Amino acid sequence: MDYNPLVEIFITWSGPKSKAVAEALRKELPKVLNAFQPWLSSADLDAGAQWPEEVGRRLESAKAGIVCLTPANLHEDWILFETGALAKVVQKNYVLPGRCC
């Protein structure tokens, strides 16, 4: 059995406020625990990459997910898709609401 101490965290966002929160989380989470390895499409997806495949790989390998919701993005198709994909792959699902915006 392979032991991987990294906790891959997929962060999903849509819209400027949500993106700002997601970027802050990506920057700060490894400072909280260096095993946290957040992945954010706007920062970690290489230019020219086959983004649907890369996003799919990252969703499948995620051990945790953070959904940055705002009143403006509650019905955005992409954030709903990524949230649904996270719900399928993350073994234990907990909803921890937070408020920032």
N, C-alpha and C positions, 0 to 999 in steps of 0.2 A: 504494500500500500504506500503510495506516494504522499508525503506530507508537504503541503504548500502553506507556509505561514501567512501568505498574502491574502487579504480579503478584497477581492475585486468588487468594486461598487460602481454600478451603472447609474449615472445621473441623467435624468431626462428633463427637458425643459421645452418651452415654446413661448416666444415673445421676449421683449427687452427686460422686463422686471424679473421674469423667471430665469433668463439667461444670466443676469447679474448675480442672482442668488446661487445658481449652479456653479458659476465661475469661482465665487467666494468659497463654496463648499469644497470644490476641487483643490483649491489652494490650501485650505486650512485643515481638512481631514487628516492628511498625513502628519500634521503637527500634533494632532491629538493622539494618534497611535500610528507609528511608522509602518505597521502592517497593512494599513488601509491604502488601497491602490484605486483611487477614483478614476473613472473614465468618462470623459465628456466629449461628445462628438465635435463640438465647435473648437476644441483645443487639441484633441488627440487624434483626430482623423487626418491623415496625411493628404495633402493636395494631390488630386488625381487618383486617389484610392477608389476602389470599387466599393462605394459607401454602403450599398444595401448588404453586401456580404460581410463587410467589416462590422457594421452595426449588429447584424445577426449573430456573428461570432461572439461579440462582446456581450450581447444579451444572454446567449447560451452559457457563457462561462461565469456570469455574475453570481456572486454569493449573496449580494445585497443590492438593493436599489433605492434610489431617492428620487421622488417625483416632485418637481418644483411647480406646484400649482398656484395660479393666481385667478382672480375672478375673470380675467380676460382670456385665459386659455383652457378653461374647464371643458370645452367642447371641441378642442382642436384635434383633428384626426390623428396626427402623428404622436402626440403625447398619450392619447388613448391607446394607440397601437403598442407603443413601447411599454406602457404600464401593464397592459394585458400580457405581453410577452414576459415581463418580469414576474408576474403572478404565476406563470406556468413553470418557470425555472427555479425560483427561489423556494427552497424546501419549506421553510416556516414563514408564513406571511403575518406580519404585524403592521398595523397602521398606527403611526405615531404622528399625530398632527402637530404642526408647528406654525407659528405665525410670525411673519416678518414684514410683509408688504401691505 
